[in-house]
């Protein structure tokens, strides 16, 4: 198998990106138009994890050339967003484009290399900042690799990371993928109904209301100074006292 990036490496690959919700919204675009265009022009499958989460997983899969094209398009879109934000900002220095790639922890050793030689080589050859997380992501066997810099550096860095992943494929042991958890909105109960707080509004939540009512039926609340229904304060049967 040819593993040279410039040599036309063209095998099937899956690349998982961990992105913030706002970034994902930008990638999806209005009515999904942006991600649709990325899929069509790159030829890669682009799937985005569901859920009301502060973080989402964007999965790119397909031939490596399609993956790299899709990754480049995402990188340039994030740069556009930074440029737009800077136009309305008083900040003098522009932050770099930052992306996080998620890979099995068992492959991180090869990426770092003996004494950190491999990751140092990637940093020097691409000009990108690369940081491998020390800890695994919650409830998973994956670790996040943060890469930052100008788009050209990030894209080249991602290619080199992919080469390492492919050389170490399949990963050792069982991989438990990271799944971002949804944000639990504050819940209030009023008049026997459950409401979730979203911004300035209280939204009725029928499922939580049912659970709340069921719980109240099973564990009746007895106000202080009152007796429970069916309890007179004396034993109904002396045998049970």
Secondary structure, DSSP 4 states (H G I P E B T S, - for coil): ----TTTT---EEEEEEEEEHHHHHHHH-GGGHHHHHHHHHH--EEEE--SS-SEEEEEEEEEHHHHHHHHHHHHHHHHHHHHHHHHT---SSPPPEEEEEEEEGGGHHHHH-GGGHHHHHHHHHH--EEEE-SSPPTTSSEEEEEEEE-HHHHHHHHHHHHHHHHHTPSPSS------PPPP---EEEETTEEEEEETTEEEE-HHHHHHHHHHHHHS----TT---TT--SS-S-GGG-
